[in-house]
Amino acid sequence: MKYACKECRRVMADKDCYYCKKESGTSDWGGLLIIIDPTNSVIAKKTGYTSVGKYALTVRS
Ligand SMILES: [Zn+2]
């Protein structure tokens, strides 16, 4: 888990985002947010993330 996507903020192992289908990863990110249960999570509702995954709190583009 080295890169975070600039568009969807998913944290991933390489620069290619499988979700956005492009090379939108950056190593300049901070804070890890893990969404396990989007339908019941308060954090998921606050941040707007609707799917399970690991997300960066801040991503510099
Ligand atoms: Zn993405």
N, CA, C, O and the ligand as a Tripos MOL2 file, in Angstrom:
@<TRIPOS>MOLECULE
protein
  245   243    62     0     0
PROTEIN
NO_CHARGES

@<TRIPOS>ATOM
      1 N           0.8290   -1.2030    0.0000 N.3       1 MET1
      2 CA          0.0000    0.0000    0.0000 C.3       1 MET1
      3 C           0.8670    1.2590    0.0000 C.2       1 MET1
      4 O           1.2040    1.7970    1.0550 O.2       1 MET1
      5 N           1.2110    1.7030   -1.1640 N.am      2 LYS2
      6 CA          2.1590    2.8020   -1.3050 C.3       2 LYS2
      7 C           1.5380    4.0240   -1.9530 C.2       2 LYS2
      8 O           1.9550    5.1530   -1.6940 O.2       2 LYS2
      9 N           0.5590    3.8000   -2.7810 N.am      3 TYR3
     10 CA         -0.0020    4.9000   -3.5470 C.3       3 TYR3
     11 C          -1.4700    5.1240   -3.2230 C.2       3 TYR3
     12 O          -2.1850    4.2120   -2.8090 O.2       3 TYR3
     13 N          -1.8940    6.3520   -3.4230 N.am      4 ALA4
     14 CA         -3.3050    6.6740   -3.2860 C.3       4 ALA4
     15 C          -3.7780    7.3190   -4.5820 C.2       4 ALA4
     16 O          -3.0570    8.1070   -5.1940 O.2       4 ALA4
     17 N          -4.9800    6.9820   -4.9890 N.am      5 CYS5
     18 CA         -5.5240    7.5250   -6.2280 C.3       5 CYS5
     19 C          -5.9680    8.9690   -6.0200 C.2       5 CYS5
     20 O          -6.6440    9.2870   -5.0410 O.2       5 CYS5
     21 N          -5.5850    9.8310   -6.9440 N.am      6 LYS6
     22 CA         -5.9430   11.2450   -6.8560 C.3       6 LYS6
     23 C          -7.4260   11.4760   -7.1020 C.2       6 LYS6
     24 O          -7.9700   12.4990   -6.6850 O.2       6 LYS6
     25 N          -8.0790   10.5510   -7.7630 N.am      7 GLU7
     26 CA         -9.4820   10.7340   -8.1250 C.3       7 GLU7
     27 C         -10.4510   10.1070   -7.1350 C.2       7 GLU7
     28 O         -11.3960   10.7560   -6.6870 O.2       7 GLU7
     29 N         -10.2160    8.8410   -6.7930 N.am      8 CYS8
     30 CA        -11.1610    8.1720   -5.9050 C.3       8 CYS8
     31 C         -10.5920    7.9660   -4.4950 C.2       8 CYS8
     32 O         -11.2960    7.5080   -3.5950 O.2       8 CYS8
     33 N          -9.3140    8.3090   -4.3140 N.am      9 ARG9
     34 CA         -8.6290    8.2300   -3.0170 C.3       9 ARG9
     35 C          -8.4160    6.8210   -2.4800 C.2       9 ARG9
     36 O          -8.0780    6.6560   -1.3080 O.2       9 ARG9
     37 N          -8.6020    5.8290   -3.2940 N.am     10 ARG10
     38 CA         -8.3110    4.4670   -2.8680 C.3      10 ARG10
     39 C          -6.8060    4.2950   -2.6720 C.2      10 ARG10
     40 O          -6.0110    4.8270   -3.4480 O.2      10 ARG10
     41 N          -6.4200    3.5580   -1.6430 N.am     11 VAL11
     42 CA         -5.0110    3.2750   -1.4030 C.3      11 VAL11
     43 C          -4.6750    1.9410   -2.0580 C.2      11 VAL11
     44 O          -5.4000    0.9610   -1.8880 O.2      11 VAL11
     45 N          -3.5770    1.9070   -2.8050 N.am     12 MET12
     46 CA         -3.2540    0.7020   -3.5640 C.3      12 MET12
     47 C          -1.7520    0.4670   -3.6410 C.2      12 MET12
     48 O          -0.9570    1.3180   -3.2430 O.2      12 MET12
     49 N          -1.3730   -0.6940   -4.1580 N.am     13 ALA13
     50 CA          0.0360   -1.0980   -4.1750 C.3      13 ALA13
     51 C           0.8100   -0.4740   -5.3300 C.2      13 ALA13
     52 O           2.0240   -0.2980   -5.2240 O.2      13 ALA13
     53 N           0.1550   -0.1440   -6.4090 N.am     14 ASP14
     54 CA          0.8560    0.4710   -7.5290 C.3      14 ASP14
     55 C           0.1140    1.7060   -8.0350 C.2      14 ASP14
     56 O          -0.9550    2.0590   -7.5380 O.2      14 ASP14
     57 N           0.7120    2.3520   -9.0390 N.am     15 LYS15
     58 CA          0.1790    3.6170   -9.5140 C.3      15 LYS15
     59 C          -1.0990    3.4960  -10.3340 C.2      15 LYS15
     60 O          -1.8470    4.4620  -10.4880 O.2      15 LYS15
     61 N          -1.3340    2.3150  -10.8490 N.am     16 ASP16
     62 CA         -2.5160    2.1280  -11.6780 C.3      16 ASP16
     63 C          -3.7410    1.8410  -10.8260 C.2      16 ASP16
     64 O          -3.7790    0.8590  -10.0840 O.2      16 ASP16
     65 N          -4.7360    2.7030  -10.9360 N.am     17 CYS17
     66 CA         -5.9590    2.4980  -10.1760 C.3      17 CYS17
     67 C          -6.8840    1.5660  -10.9430 C.2      17 CYS17
     68 O          -7.2770    1.8560  -12.0740 O.2      17 CYS17
     69 N          -7.2260    0.4530  -10.3240 N.am     18 TYR18
     70 CA         -8.0940   -0.5180  -11.0010 C.3      18 TYR18
     71 C          -9.5270   -0.0070  -11.0870 C.2      18 TYR18
     72 O         -10.3200   -0.4580  -11.9130 O.2      18 TYR18
     73 N          -9.8320    0.9350  -10.2220 N.am     19 TYR19
     74 CA        -11.2040    1.4600  -10.1940 C.3      19 TYR19
     75 C         -11.4090    2.5580  -11.2470 C.2      19 TYR19
     76 O         -12.4030    2.5550  -11.9720 O.2      19 TYR19
     77 N         -10.4660    3.4830  -11.3180 N.am     20 CYS20
     78 CA        -10.5500    4.5760  -12.2910 C.3      20 CYS20
     79 C          -9.9940    4.1700  -13.6500 C.2      20 CYS20
     80 O         -10.1770    4.8750  -14.6430 O.2      20 CYS20
     81 N          -9.3030    3.0090  -13.6860 N.am     21 LYS21
     82 CA         -8.7160    2.4720  -14.9050 C.3      21 LYS21
     83 C          -7.7190    3.4310  -15.5420 C.2      21 LYS21
     84 O          -7.6880    3.6030  -16.7600 O.2      21 LYS21
     85 N          -6.9040    4.0550  -14.6870 N.am     22 LYS22
     86 CA         -5.8180    4.8720  -15.2060 C.3      22 LYS22
     87 C          -4.7210    5.0370  -14.1680 C.2      22 LYS22
     88 O          -4.8770    4.6620  -13.0050 O.2      22 LYS22
     89 N          -3.5940    5.6120  -14.6180 N.am     23 GLU23
     90 CA         -2.4610    5.7830  -13.7250 C.3      23 GLU23
     91 C          -2.6340    7.0710  -12.9330 C.2      23 GLU23
     92 O          -2.0280    8.0940  -13.2510 O.2      23 GLU23
     93 N          -3.4580    7.0110  -11.9060 N.am     24 SER24
     94 CA         -3.7770    8.2210  -11.1450 C.3      24 SER24
     95 C          -3.2430    8.1590   -9.7190 C.2      24 SER24
     96 O          -3.6480    8.9490   -8.8670 O.2      24 SER24
     97 N          -2.3310    7.2190   -9.4590 N.am     25 GLY25
     98 CA         -1.7880    7.0700   -8.1130 C.3      25 GLY25
     99 C          -0.6990    8.0720   -7.7880 C.2      25 GLY25
    100 O           0.0880    8.4480   -8.6570 O.2      25 GLY25
    101 N          -0.6540    8.5070   -6.5300 N.am     26 THR26
    102 CA          0.4060    9.3800   -6.0560 C.3      26 THR26
    103 C           0.9210    8.8560   -4.7220 C.2      26 THR26
    104 O           0.1660    8.2920   -3.9300 O.2      26 THR26
    105 N           2.2180    9.0490   -4.4840 N.am     27 SER27
    106 CA          2.7800    8.5960   -3.2080 C.3      27 SER27
    107 C           2.6550    9.6850   -2.1390 C.2      27 SER27
    108 O           3.0060    9.4730   -0.9780 O.2      27 SER27
    109 N           2.1570   10.8360   -2.5420 N.am     28 ASP28
    110 CA          2.0130   11.9670   -1.6280 C.3      28 ASP28
    111 C           0.6140   11.9940   -1.0130 C.2      28 ASP28
    112 O          -0.2590   12.7490   -1.4400 O.2      28 ASP28
    113 N           0.4320   11.1610   -0.0130 N.am     29 TRP29
    114 CA         -0.8730   11.0900    0.6380 C.3      29 TRP29
    115 C          -0.6840   10.8170    2.1290 C.2      29 TRP29
    116 O           0.4000   10.4200    2.5570 O.2      29 TRP29
    117 N          -1.7220   11.0270    2.9050 N.am     30 GLY30
    118 CA         -1.6050   10.8050    4.3420 C.3      30 GLY30
    119 C          -2.9170   10.3800    4.9630 C.2      30 GLY30
    120 O          -3.9910   10.7260    4.4710 O.2      30 GLY30
    121 N          -2.8290    9.6360    6.0340 N.am     31 GLY31
    122 CA         -4.0220    9.2180    6.7670 C.3      31 GLY31
    123 C          -4.7230    8.0640    6.0890 C.2      31 GLY31
    124 O          -5.0490    8.1400    4.9050 O.2      31 GLY31
    125 N          -4.9550    7.0020    6.8240 N.am     32 LEU32
    126 CA         -5.6040    5.8390    6.2240 C.3      32 LEU32
    127 C          -6.9870    5.6330    6.8280 C.2      32 LEU32
    128 O          -7.1500    5.5640    8.0460 O.2      32 LEU32
    129 N          -7.9590    5.5390    5.9630 N.am     33 LEU33
    130 CA         -9.3280    5.3240    6.3820 C.3      33 LEU33
    131 C          -9.8110    3.9940    5.8050 C.2      33 LEU33
    132 O          -9.7920    3.7870    4.5920 O.2      33 LEU33
    133 N         -10.2400    3.1000    6.6890 N.am     34 ILE34
    134 CA        -10.6800    1.7910    6.2170 C.3      34 ILE34
    135 C         -12.1900    1.6800    6.3570 C.2      34 ILE34
    136 O         -12.7410    1.7890    7.4520 O.2      34 ILE34
    137 N         -12.8390    1.4630    5.2310 N.am     35 ILE35
    138 CA        -14.2920    1.3000    5.2280 C.3      35 ILE35
    139 C         -14.6030   -0.1920    5.1400 C.2      35 ILE35
    140 O         -14.2690   -0.8510    4.1550 O.2      35 ILE35
    141 N         -15.2350   -0.7050    6.1640 N.am     36 ILE36
    142 CA        -15.5530   -2.1340    6.1980 C.3      36 ILE36
    143 C         -17.0390   -2.3630    5.9160 C.2      36 ILE36
    144 O         -17.4210   -3.2840    5.1940 O.2      36 ILE36
    145 N         -17.8490   -1.5120    6.4980 N.am     37 ASP37
    146 CA        -19.2920   -1.6620    6.3640 C.3      37 ASP37
    147 C         -19.9230   -0.3110    5.9880 C.2      37 ASP37
    148 O         -20.3920    0.4230    6.8570 O.2      37 ASP37
    149 N         -19.9290    0.0080    4.6860 N.am     38 PRO38
    150 CA        -20.3660    1.3380    4.2300 C.3      38 PRO38
    151 C         -21.8060    1.6780    4.6040 C.2      38 PRO38
    152 O         -22.1160    2.8450    4.8450 O.2      38 PRO38
    153 N         -22.6820    0.6920    4.6580 N.am     39 THR39
    154 CA        -24.0860    0.9930    4.9110 C.3      39 THR39
    155 C         -24.3460    1.3840    6.3660 C.2      39 THR39
    156 O         -25.2980    2.1080    6.6570 O.2      39 THR39
    157 N         -23.4970    0.9050    7.2770 N.am     40 ASN40
    158 CA        -23.7040    1.2130    8.6840 C.3      40 ASN40
    159 C         -22.6400    2.1300    9.2850 C.2      40 ASN40
    160 O         -22.7270    2.5030   10.4550 O.2      40 ASN40
    161 N         -21.6500    2.4860    8.4920 N.am     41 SER41
    162 CA        -20.5540    3.2830    9.0180 C.3      41 SER41
    163 C         -20.8750    4.7690    8.9970 C.2      41 SER41
    164 O         -21.3110    5.3160    7.9840 O.2      41 SER41
    165 N         -20.6480    5.4090   10.1450 N.am     42 VAL42
    166 CA        -20.8510    6.8560   10.2500 C.3      42 VAL42
    167 C         -19.8150    7.5960    9.4120 C.2      42 VAL42
    168 O         -20.1120    8.6010    8.7660 O.2      42 VAL42
    169 N         -18.5860    7.0670    9.4400 N.am     43 ILE43
    170 CA        -17.4970    7.6860    8.6750 C.3      43 ILE43
    171 C         -17.7890    7.6000    7.1730 C.2      43 ILE43
    172 O         -17.5480    8.5510    6.4300 O.2      43 ILE43
    173 N         -18.3010    6.4670    6.7450 N.am     44 ALA44
    174 CA        -18.6320    6.2950    5.3320 C.3      44 ALA44
    175 C         -19.6980    7.3020    4.9040 C.2      44 ALA44
    176 O         -19.6360    7.8490    3.8020 O.2      44 ALA44
    177 N         -20.6580    7.5390    5.7650 N.am     45 LYS45
    178 CA        -21.7170    8.5060    5.4480 C.3      45 LYS45
    179 C         -21.1640    9.9200    5.3950 C.2      45 LYS45
    180 O         -21.5350   10.7150    4.5320 O.2      45 LYS45
    181 N         -20.2650   10.2260    6.3370 N.am     46 LYS46
    182 CA        -19.6630   11.5610    6.3960 C.3      46 LYS46
    183 C         -18.7790   11.8510    5.1970 C.2      46 LYS46
    184 O         -18.7870   12.9560    4.6550 O.2      46 LYS46
    185 N         -18.0100   10.8390    4.7870 N.am     47 THR47
    186 CA        -17.0470   11.0470    3.7170 C.3      47 THR47
    187 C         -17.6340   10.7780    2.3420 C.2      47 THR47
    188 O         -17.0880   11.2250    1.3330 O.2      47 THR47
    189 N         -18.7320   10.0560    2.2950 N.am     48 GLY48
    190 CA        -19.3810    9.7760    1.0290 C.3      48 GLY48
    191 C         -18.8780    8.5270    0.3380 C.2      48 GLY48
    192 O         -19.2670    8.2590   -0.7990 O.2      48 GLY48
    193 N         -18.0160    7.7500    0.9970 N.am     49 TYR49
    194 CA        -17.5280    6.5170    0.3920 C.3      49 TYR49
    195 C         -18.6100    5.4490    0.4830 C.2      49 TYR49
    196 O         -19.1650    5.2030    1.5540 O.2      49 TYR49
    197 N         -18.8980    4.8280   -0.6310 N.am     50 THR50
    198 CA        -20.0020    3.8780   -0.6640 C.3      50 THR50
    199 C         -19.5520    2.4350   -0.8440 C.2      50 THR50
    200 O         -20.3840    1.5270   -0.8360 O.2      50 THR50
    201 N         -18.2670    2.2080   -1.0050 N.am     51 SER51
    202 CA        -17.8120    0.8270   -1.1540 C.3      51 SER51
    203 C         -16.6730    0.5040   -0.1940 C.2      51 SER51
    204 O         -15.9420    1.3810    0.2660 O.2      51 SER51
    205 N         -16.5530   -0.7890    0.0900 N.am     52 VAL52
    206 CA        -15.5490   -1.2880    1.0110 C.3      52 VAL52
    207 C         -14.1420   -1.0470    0.4530 C.2      52 VAL52
    208 O         -13.8940   -1.2600   -0.7340 O.2      52 VAL52
    209 N         -13.2410   -0.6070    1.3040 N.am     53 GLY53
    210 CA        -11.8810   -0.4130    0.8390 C.3      53 GLY53
    211 C         -11.0610    0.4460    1.7610 C.2      53 GLY53
    212 O         -11.5230    0.8800    2.8170 O.2      53 GLY53
    213 N          -9.8250    0.6870    1.3430 N.am     54 LYS54
    214 CA         -8.9180    1.5560    2.0920 C.3      54 LYS54
    215 C          -8.7870    2.8670    1.3390 C.2      54 LYS54
    216 O          -8.5650    2.8820    0.1290 O.2      54 LYS54
    217 N          -8.9240    3.9630    2.0630 N.am     55 TYR55
    218 CA         -8.8900    5.2740    1.4430 C.3      55 TYR55
    219 C          -7.9170    6.2050    2.1530 C.2      55 TYR55
    220 O          -7.6860    6.0770    3.3560 O.2      55 TYR55
    221 N          -7.3590    7.1280    1.4100 N.am     56 ALA56
    222 CA         -6.4750    8.1340    1.9950 C.3      56 ALA56
    223 C          -7.3120    9.3220    2.4600 C.2      56 ALA56
    224 O          -8.2760    9.7060    1.7990 O.2      56 ALA56
    225 N          -6.9420    9.8930    3.5880 N.am     57 LEU57
    226 CA         -7.6860   11.0570    4.0910 C.3      57 LEU57
    227 C          -7.2790   12.3100    3.3320 C.2      57 LEU57
    228 O          -8.1160   13.1530    3.0100 O.2      57 LEU57
    229 N          -5.9840   12.4230    3.0470 N.am     58 THR58
    230 CA         -5.5120   13.5770    2.2680 C.3      58 THR58
    231 C          -4.6690   13.0930    1.0960 C.2      58 THR58
    232 O          -3.7950   12.2410    1.2570 O.2      58 THR58
    233 N          -4.9380   13.6390   -0.0740 N.am     59 VAL59
    234 CA         -4.1690   13.3150   -1.2660 C.3      59 VAL59
    235 C          -3.7450   14.6180   -1.9250 C.2      59 VAL59
    236 O          -4.5790   15.4570   -2.2650 O.2      59 VAL59
    237 N          -2.4490   14.7730   -2.0990 N.am     60 ARG60
    238 CA         -1.9510   15.9640   -2.7710 C.3      60 ARG60
    239 C          -1.7940   15.6790   -4.2510 C.2      60 ARG60
    240 O          -1.1710   14.6850   -4.6230 O.2      60 ARG60
    241 N          -2.3350   16.5140   -5.0850 N.am     61 SER61
    242 CA         -2.2350   16.2640   -6.5260 C.3      61 SER61
    243 C          -1.2940   17.2500   -7.1970 C.2      61 SER61
    244 O          -1.0920   17.1850   -8.4090 O.2      61 SER61
    245 ZN         -9.0430    5.7730   -8.5440 Zn       62 ZN62
@<TRIPOS>BOND
     1     1     2 1
     2     2     3 1
     3     3     4 2
     4     3     5 am
     5     5     6 1
     6     6     7 1
     7     7     8 2
     8     7     9 am
     9     9    10 1
    10    10    11 1
    11    11    12 2
    12    11    13 am
    13    13    14 1
    14    14    15 1
    15    15    16 2
    16    15    17 am
    17    17    18 1
    18    18    19 1
    19    19    20 2
    20    19    21 am
    21    21    22 1
    22    22    23 1
    23    23    24 2
    24    23    25 am
    25    25    26 1
    26    26    27 1
    27    27    28 2
    28    27    29 am
    29    29    30 1
    30    30    31 1
    31    31    32 2
    32    31    33 am
    33    33    34 1
    34    34    35 1
    35    35    36 2
    36    35    37 am
    37    37    38 1
    38    38    39 1
    39    39    40 2
    40    39    41 am
    41    41    42 1
    42    42    43 1
    43    43    44 2
    44    43    45 am
    45    45    46 1
    46    46    47 1
    47    47    48 2
    48    47    49 am
    49    49    50 1
    50    50    51 1
    51    51    52 2
    52    51    53 am
    53    53    54 1
    54    54    55 1
    55    55    56 2
    56    55    57 am
    57    57    58 1
    58    58    59 1
    59    59    60 2
    60    59    61 am
    61    61    62 1
    62    62    63 1
    63    63    64 2
    64    63    65 am
    65    65    66 1
    66    66    67 1
    67    67    68 2
    68    67    69 am
    69    69    70 1
    70    70    71 1
    71    71    72 2
    72    71    73 am
    73    73    74 1
    74    74    75 1
    75    75    76 2
    76    75    77 am
    77    77    78 1
    78    78    79 1
    79    79    80 2
    80    79    81 am
    81    81    82 1
    82    82    83 1
    83    83    84 2
    84    83    85 am
    85    85    86 1
    86    86    87 1
    87    87    88 2
    88    87    89 am
    89    89    90 1
    90    90    91 1
    91    91    92 2
    92    91    93 am
    93    93    94 1
    94    94    95 1
    95    95    96 2
    96    95    97 am
    97    97    98 1
    98    98    99 1
    99    99   100 2
   100    99   101 am
   101   101   102 1
   102   102   103 1
   103   103   104 2
   104   103   105 am
   105   105   106 1
   106   106   107 1
   107   107   108 2
   108   107   109 am
   109   109   110 1
   110   110   111 1
   111   111   112 2
   112   111   113 am
   113   113   114 1
   114   114   115 1
   115   115   116 2
   116   115   117 am
   117   117   118 1
   118   118   119 1
   119   119   120 2
   120   119   121 am
   121   121   122 1
   122   122   123 1
   123   123   124 2
   124   123   125 am
   125   125   126 1
   126   126   127 1
   127   127   128 2
   128   127   129 am
   129   129   130 1
   130   130   131 1
   131   131   132 2
   132   131   133 am
   133   133   134 1
   134   134   135 1
   135   135   136 2
   136   135   137 am
   137   137   138 1
   138   138   139 1
   139   139   140 2
   140   139   141 am
   141   141   142 1
   142   142   143 1
   143   143   144 2
   144   143   145 am
   145   145   146 1
   146   146   147 1
   147   147   148 2
   148   147   149 am
   149   149   150 1
   150   150   151 1
   151   151   152 2
   152   151   153 am
   153   153   154 1
   154   154   155 1
   155   155   156 2
   156   155   157 am
   157   157   158 1
   158   158   159 1
   159   159   160 2
   160   159   161 am
   161   161   162 1
   162   162   163 1
   163   163   164 2
   164   163   165 am
   165   165   166 1
   166   166   167 1
   167   167   168 2
   168   167   169 am
   169   169   170 1
   170   170   171 1
   171   171   172 2
   172   171   173 am
   173   173   174 1
   174   174   175 1
   175   175   176 2
   176   175   177 am
   177   177   178 1
   178   178   179 1
   179   179   180 2
   180   179   181 am
   181   181   182 1
   182   182   183 1
   183   183   184 2
   184   183   185 am
   185   185   186 1
   186   186   187 1
   187   187   188 2
   188   187   189 am
   189   189   190 1
   190   190   191 1
   191   191   192 2
   192   191   193 am
   193   193   194 1
   194   194   195 1
   195   195   196 2
   196   195   197 am
   197   197   198 1
   198   198   199 1
   199   199   200 2
   200   199   201 am
   201   201   202 1
   202   202   203 1
   203   203   204 2
   204   203   205 am
   205   205   206 1
   206   206   207 1
   207   207   208 2
   208   207   209 am
   209   209   210 1
   210   210   211 1
   211   211   212 2
   212   211   213 am
   213   213   214 1
   214   214   215 1
   215   215   216 2
   216   215   217 am
   217   217   218 1
   218   218   219 1
   219   219   220 2
   220   219   221 am
   221   221   222 1
   222   222   223 1
   223   223   224 2
   224   223   225 am
   225   225   226 1
   226   226   227 1
   227   227   228 2
   228   227   229 am
   229   229   230 1
   230   230   231 1
   231   231   232 2
   232   231   233 am
   233   233   234 1
   234   234   235 1
   235   235   236 2
   236   235   237 am
   237   237   238 1
   238   238   239 1
   239   239   240 2
   240   239   241 am
   241   241   242 1
   242   242   243 1
   243   243   244 2
@<TRIPOS>SUBSTRUCTURE
     1 MET1         2 RESIDUE 1 A MET
     2 LYS2         6 RESIDUE 1 A LYS
     3 TYR3        10 RESIDUE 1 A TYR
     4 ALA4        14 RESIDUE 1 A ALA
     5 CYS5        18 RESIDUE 1 A CYS
     6 LYS6        22 RESIDUE 1 A LYS
     7 GLU7        26 RESIDUE 1 A GLU
     8 CYS8        30 RESIDUE 1 A CYS
     9 ARG9        34 RESIDUE 1 A ARG
    10 ARG10       38 RESIDUE 1 A ARG
    11 VAL11       42 RESIDUE 1 A VAL
    12 MET12       46 RESIDUE 1 A MET
    13 ALA13       50 RESIDUE 1 A ALA
    14 ASP14       54 RESIDUE 1 A ASP
    15 LYS15       58 RESIDUE 1 A LYS
    16 ASP16       62 RESIDUE 1 A ASP
    17 CYS17       66 RESIDUE 1 A CYS
    18 TYR18       70 RESIDUE 1 A TYR
    19 TYR19       74 RESIDUE 1 A TYR
    20 CYS20       78 RESIDUE 1 A CYS
    21 LYS21       82 RESIDUE 1 A LYS
    22 LYS22       86 RESIDUE 1 A LYS
    23 GLU23       90 RESIDUE 1 A GLU
    24 SER24       94 RESIDUE 1 A SER
    25 GLY25       98 RESIDUE 1 A GLY
    26 THR26      102 RESIDUE 1 A THR
    27 SER27      106 RESIDUE 1 A SER
    28 ASP28      110 RESIDUE 1 A ASP
    29 TRP29      114 RESIDUE 1 A TRP
    30 GLY30      118 RESIDUE 1 A GLY
    31 GLY31      122 RESIDUE 1 A GLY
    32 LEU32      126 RESIDUE 1 A LEU
    33 LEU33      130 RESIDUE 1 A LEU
    34 ILE34      134 RESIDUE 1 A ILE
    35 ILE35      138 RESIDUE 1 A ILE
    36 ILE36      142 RESIDUE 1 A ILE
    37 ASP37      146 RESIDUE 1 A ASP
    38 PRO38      150 RESIDUE 1 A PRO
    39 THR39      154 RESIDUE 1 A THR
    40 ASN40      158 RESIDUE 1 A ASN
    41 SER41      162 RESIDUE 1 A SER
    42 VAL42      166 RESIDUE 1 A VAL
    43 ILE43      170 RESIDUE 1 A ILE
    44 ALA44      174 RESIDUE 1 A ALA
    45 LYS45      178 RESIDUE 1 A LYS
    46 LYS46      182 RESIDUE 1 A LYS
    47 THR47      186 RESIDUE 1 A THR
    48 GLY48      190 RESIDUE 1 A GLY
    49 TYR49      194 RESIDUE 1 A TYR
    50 THR50      198 RESIDUE 1 A THR
    51 SER51      202 RESIDUE 1 A SER
    52 VAL52      206 RESIDUE 1 A VAL
    53 GLY53      210 RESIDUE 1 A GLY
    54 LYS54      214 RESIDUE 1 A LYS
    55 TYR55      218 RESIDUE 1 A TYR
    56 ALA56      222 RESIDUE 1 A ALA
    57 LEU57      226 RESIDUE 1 A LEU
    58 THR58      230 RESIDUE 1 A THR
    59 VAL59      234 RESIDUE 1 A VAL
    60 ARG60      238 RESIDUE 1 A ARG
    61 SER61      242 RESIDUE 1 A SER
    62 ZN62       245 GROUP 0 **** ****
